[in-house]
Amino acid sequence: MRIAVTGATGFIGSRLVALLGEEGHDVVVLSRSAGRARTVFPQARYPSVEIVAYDPLELGDWVSALDGVDGVVHLAGAPIAGRWTPDFKHAIRQSREVGTRRLIEALAQVQNRPPVLVSSSACRYYGISDTASFDETSPPGDGDDFLSNTCIVWESEAVKANALGIRTVILRHGFALALTPRFRQTLLTFRRFAGGRVGSGRQWISWIHLDDTARLILQALTDATMTGPYNATAPRPVRMADFGRHLGAVVGGRLSLPVPSFVIEQIFGDGATVILDGQRVLSKRLAETGFRFRHTDLREALASIF
């Protein structure tokens, strides 16, 4: 296949591009920074990757790169981890809502449209809860929840591809386990023996190993029966306290000093919700597709990424 990927230089995108190459597929990388993309995907190592510069918020010459591809994977979106200033929140929302809208407009313009679009969303679609469980049939969260509302409008733009005759799959991603810069900082904290329960410790983490995320995207591209939303989460979510316990066992940290909620709130402001709030999300529809996770045990999954 020939697959176009937005957000390809991110940690999910880069693993997906590598997997597509391993499977013998060609990849069109749509990147805001062609120079950075060439650094991430050097030609000698990624001979099947074509890099196209694109502005996710504006239509341009990049639209023609979508003509005749066999599928599109839409991963682009501004990071959500950080202190939420008004500009930071605007970037989060605009990159997903407007960025997806422009992609659908681009697909409407090409003569040979791809048969499938796999578009990202997130488990925050369901809002937050320490007690409830959510699957793909659950309603969205409170419209006053910034991240939940962002997911709702994000998905509403993506599903417009159905009207173009494009099979559309929405993947509501959980916390993908990978050695990202953010996760490396977490590891440093544990190795300094300052790690412990974060906030109440009762918040749910619906996690998935990065390799399973990439394999799931590939299945969504090739399985013509898949359409609509799927929760991209491993079968056994855990509480934050248990996550910290398993992480400590893997990295050798002594979990003795909890991090109070107010400390996280002082650092991240409203963005602390990314760390302090969660939801127990189950991949019910995904199980019905026959997808087989390679990593279902959290401690094993954590150990495997080192």
C-alpha positions as CSV (number, residue, x, y, z in Angstrom):
1,M,0.0,0.0,0.0
2,R,0.9,3.7,-0.2
3,I,-0.2,5.4,3.0
4,A,-0.2,9.1,3.9
5,V,0.4,9.9,7.5
6,T,0.0,13.3,9.3
7,G,1.8,13.7,12.6
8,A,4.3,11.2,11.5
9,T,7.2,12.6,13.5
10,G,5.4,12.1,16.8
11,F,6.1,9.0,18.9
12,I,3.0,7.1,17.6
13,G,3.6,8.3,14.0
14,S,7.3,7.4,13.9
15,R,6.6,3.9,15.2
16,L,3.8,3.5,12.6
17,V,6.0,4.7,9.7
18,A,8.7,2.1,10.8
19,L,6.1,-0.6,11.0
20,L,4.6,0.2,7.6
21,G,8.2,0.1,6.1
22,E,8.8,-3.3,7.8
23,E,5.6,-4.6,6.2
24,G,6.7,-3.4,2.7
25,H,4.4,-0.4,2.3
26,D,5.3,3.1,1.0
27,V,4.6,6.1,3.2
28,V,3.9,9.7,2.4
29,V,4.8,11.8,5.4
30,L,2.9,15.1,5.6
31,S,4.9,17.3,8.0
32,R,4.9,20.9,9.0
33,S,8.7,20.7,9.1
34,A,10.1,18.8,6.2
35,G,13.6,19.4,7.6
36,R,12.8,17.7,10.9
37,A,11.0,14.9,9.1
38,R,14.1,14.2,7.1
39,T,16.1,14.0,10.3
40,V,13.5,11.5,11.8
41,F,13.3,9.5,8.6
42,P,16.7,9.6,6.8
43,Q,16.5,8.4,3.3
44,A,19.2,5.7,3.8
45,R,17.1,4.1,6.5
46,Y,13.6,4.9,5.2
47,P,13.9,4.5,1.4
48,S,10.1,4.0,1.0
49,V,9.3,7.3,2.7
50,E,8.4,10.4,0.7
51,I,8.3,13.7,2.7
52,V,5.8,16.4,1.8
53,A,5.7,19.8,3.5
54,Y,2.2,20.8,4.6
55,D,0.4,23.3,6.6
56,P,-2.4,21.5,8.6
57,L,-4.5,24.7,8.8
58,E,-4.3,25.7,5.2
59,L,-4.9,24.0,1.9
60,G,-2.0,24.0,-0.5
61,D,0.2,22.0,-2.9
62,W,0.3,19.2,-0.4
63,V,-3.3,18.2,-1.3
64,S,-2.1,16.5,-4.5
65,A,0.0,14.1,-2.4
66,L,-3.3,12.5,-1.2
67,D,-4.4,11.6,-4.8
68,G,-4.2,7.9,-5.3
69,V,-3.0,6.8,-1.8
70,D,-4.5,3.6,-0.4
71,G,-5.2,5.1,3.0
72,V,-4.7,8.1,5.3
73,V,-3.7,8.1,8.9
74,H,-4.4,11.4,10.7
75,L,-2.3,11.8,13.9
76,A,-1.5,15.5,13.8
77,G,-2.4,17.6,16.9
78,A,-0.6,20.0,19.3
79,P,0.7,18.4,22.5
80,I,-1.7,18.5,25.5
81,A,1.0,18.2,28.2
82,G,2.1,21.5,29.6
83,R,0.7,24.6,31.4
84,W,-2.6,25.5,29.8
85,T,-2.4,29.2,28.9
86,P,-5.2,30.5,26.7
87,D,-2.8,30.3,23.7
88,F,-1.9,26.7,24.6
89,K,-5.5,25.6,24.8
90,H,-6.3,27.4,21.5
91,A,-3.5,25.4,19.8
92,I,-4.8,22.1,21.2
93,R,-8.3,22.8,19.9
94,Q,-7.5,24.4,16.6
95,S,-4.9,21.8,15.6
96,R,-7.5,19.1,16.0
97,E,-10.7,20.8,14.8
98,V,-9.4,23.0,12.0
99,G,-6.6,20.6,11.1
100,T,-9.0,17.7,10.6
101,R,-11.5,20.0,8.7
102,R,-8.7,21.0,6.3
103,L,-7.8,17.3,5.7
104,I,-11.4,16.4,4.8
105,E,-11.5,19.4,2.5
106,A,-8.3,18.2,0.8
107,L,-9.7,14.7,0.4
108,A,-12.8,16.1,-1.2
109,Q,-10.6,17.8,-3.8
110,V,-8.6,14.8,-5.0
111,Q,-9.8,12.7,-7.9
112,N,-8.7,9.3,-6.6
113,R,-9.7,9.3,-3.0
114,P,-8.3,6.8,-0.6
115,P,-10.7,4.1,0.5
116,V,-10.0,4.5,4.3
117,L,-9.2,7.2,6.8
118,V,-7.9,6.3,10.3
119,S,-8.2,9.4,12.5
120,S,-7.1,9.9,16.0
121,S,-9.2,10.9,19.0
122,A,-8.7,10.2,22.7
123,C,-10.3,8.4,25.7
124,R,-11.0,11.8,27.2
125,Y,-14.0,11.8,24.8
126,Y,-15.9,10.1,27.7
127,G,-14.9,12.7,30.3
128,I,-13.5,11.7,33.7
129,S,-14.6,9.3,36.4
130,D,-13.1,7.4,39.3
131,T,-16.0,4.9,39.4
132,A,-17.6,4.5,35.9
133,S,-16.4,2.3,33.0
134,F,-16.7,3.3,29.4
135,D,-16.8,1.4,26.1
136,E,-17.5,2.6,22.6
137,T,-21.3,2.8,23.2
138,S,-20.9,5.2,26.1
139,P,-21.9,8.8,25.6
140,P,-19.4,11.7,25.5
141,G,-18.4,13.6,28.6
142,D,-19.6,16.9,29.9
143,G,-19.5,19.6,27.3
144,D,-17.8,21.9,29.8
145,D,-14.8,19.5,29.9
146,F,-12.3,21.2,27.6
147,L,-10.6,17.9,26.5
148,S,-13.9,16.0,26.1
149,N,-15.4,18.8,24.1
150,T,-12.2,18.9,21.9
151,C,-12.5,15.2,21.2
152,I,-16.2,15.6,20.3
153,V,-15.5,18.3,17.6
154,W,-12.4,16.5,16.5
155,E,-14.4,13.4,15.7
156,S,-17.3,15.3,14.2
157,E,-14.9,16.7,11.6
158,A,-13.3,13.3,10.8
159,V,-16.6,11.5,10.2
160,K,-17.4,13.9,7.4
161,A,-15.1,11.7,5.3
162,N,-17.9,9.1,5.3
163,A,-19.9,11.4,3.0
164,L,-17.0,11.2,0.5
165,G,-17.3,7.4,0.4
166,I,-14.3,6.9,2.6
167,R,-14.4,4.3,5.3
168,T,-13.6,6.2,8.5
169,V,-12.2,4.6,11.6
170,I,-11.8,6.7,14.8
171,L,-9.3,5.5,17.3
172,R,-9.8,6.8,20.9
173,H,-6.2,6.5,22.1
174,G,-5.3,5.7,25.7
175,F,-2.0,6.5,27.3
176,A,0.6,5.0,24.9
177,L,3.6,3.5,26.7
178,A,6.8,4.7,25.1
179,L,10.0,6.5,26.1
180,T,8.7,9.9,25.2
181,P,10.4,13.0,26.7
182,R,7.5,13.4,29.2
183,F,7.8,9.8,30.3
184,R,11.6,10.0,30.7
185,Q,11.0,12.9,33.1
186,T,8.7,10.6,35.1
187,L,11.4,7.9,35.2
188,L,14.0,10.4,36.5
189,T,11.7,11.3,39.3
190,F,11.3,7.6,40.3
191,R,15.0,7.0,40.0
192,R,15.6,9.8,42.5
193,F,13.3,8.0,44.9
194,A,10.9,10.9,44.9
195,G,8.2,9.1,43.0
196,G,5.0,7.8,44.6
197,R,1.3,8.2,44.4
198,V,0.4,11.2,42.1
199,G,-2.7,13.1,43.3
200,S,-5.3,10.8,44.8
201,G,-3.8,7.7,43.2
202,R,-7.4,6.6,42.4
203,Q,-7.5,8.1,38.8
204,W,-7.7,5.5,36.1
205,I,-5.0,5.1,33.4
206,S,-6.3,3.3,30.3
207,W,-3.0,2.4,28.7
208,I,-1.7,0.7,25.6
209,H,1.8,-0.3,24.5
210,L,3.1,1.8,21.6
211,D,3.7,-1.3,19.4
212,D,0.1,-2.4,19.9
213,T,-1.0,1.1,18.9
214,A,0.9,0.9,15.6
215,R,-0.4,-2.6,14.9
216,L,-3.9,-1.5,15.6
217,I,-3.6,1.3,13.1
218,L,-2.3,-1.1,10.5
219,Q,-5.3,-3.4,11.1
220,A,-7.7,-0.5,10.8
221,L,-6.2,0.3,7.4
222,T,-6.6,-3.2,6.1
223,D,-9.7,-4.6,7.8
224,A,-12.6,-3.5,5.7
225,T,-15.1,-4.4,8.4
226,M,-13.7,-1.8,10.8
227,T,-15.6,1.5,10.8
228,G,-16.6,4.1,13.4
229,P,-15.0,4.5,16.9
230,Y,-12.7,2.0,18.7
231,N,-11.0,2.4,22.0
232,A,-7.3,2.0,21.5
233,T,-6.6,0.7,25.0
234,A,-5.2,-2.5,26.5
235,P,-7.8,-4.8,28.2
236,R,-6.8,-4.0,31.8
237,P,-6.7,-0.4,32.9
238,V,-5.1,0.4,36.2
239,R,-5.4,3.0,38.9
240,M,-2.6,5.6,39.1
241,A,-1.4,4.1,42.4
242,D,-1.0,0.7,40.8
243,F,0.7,2.2,37.8
244,G,3.3,3.9,40.1
245,R,3.8,0.6,41.9
246,H,4.5,-1.3,38.7
247,L,6.7,1.5,37.3
248,G,8.7,1.6,40.6
249,A,9.3,-2.2,40.4
250,V,10.6,-1.9,36.9
251,V,12.9,1.0,37.3
252,G,13.9,0.2,40.9
253,G,12.4,3.2,42.5
254,R,11.3,3.3,46.1
255,L,7.7,4.7,46.1
256,S,7.7,6.6,49.4
257,L,6.9,10.2,48.7
258,P,3.5,10.9,47.2
259,V,3.0,14.0,45.0
260,P,0.0,16.0,46.2
261,S,-2.5,17.3,43.7
262,F,-1.8,21.0,44.5
263,V,1.8,20.6,43.4
264,I,0.8,19.3,40.0
265,E,-1.8,22.1,39.8
266,Q,0.8,24.7,40.6
267,I,3.0,23.4,37.8
268,F,0.4,22.8,35.0
269,G,-2.5,25.0,36.0
270,D,-5.7,23.6,34.3
271,G,-3.5,21.3,32.4
272,A,-3.0,19.2,35.6
273,T,-6.2,17.4,34.6
274,V,-4.2,15.4,32.1
275,I,-2.4,13.8,35.1
276,L,-4.9,14.0,38.0
277,D,-8.0,12.9,36.1
278,G,-8.7,9.7,34.2
279,Q,-11.3,7.2,33.0
280,R,-11.6,3.4,32.9
281,V,-12.0,2.7,29.2
282,L,-12.6,-0.8,27.8
283,S,-12.0,-1.8,24.1
284,K,-15.2,-3.8,23.6
285,R,-15.6,-3.2,19.9
286,L,-11.9,-3.8,19.3
287,A,-12.2,-7.3,20.9
288,E,-15.0,-8.1,18.4
289,T,-12.5,-7.5,15.5
290,G,-10.2,-10.3,16.8
291,F,-7.3,-7.9,17.4
292,R,-4.7,-9.6,19.6
293,F,-2.8,-7.5,22.0
294,R,0.8,-8.4,22.4
295,H,1.0,-6.6,25.8
296,T,-1.8,-7.0,28.3
297,D,0.2,-7.0,31.5
298,L,1.3,-3.6,32.6
299,R,4.5,-4.6,34.3
300,E,5.6,-6.6,31.3
301,A,4.7,-3.8,29.0
302,L,6.7,-1.3,31.0
303,A,9.7,-3.6,31.1
304,S,9.6,-4.1,27.4
305,I,10.0,-0.4,26.5
306,F,13.4,-0.1,28.2
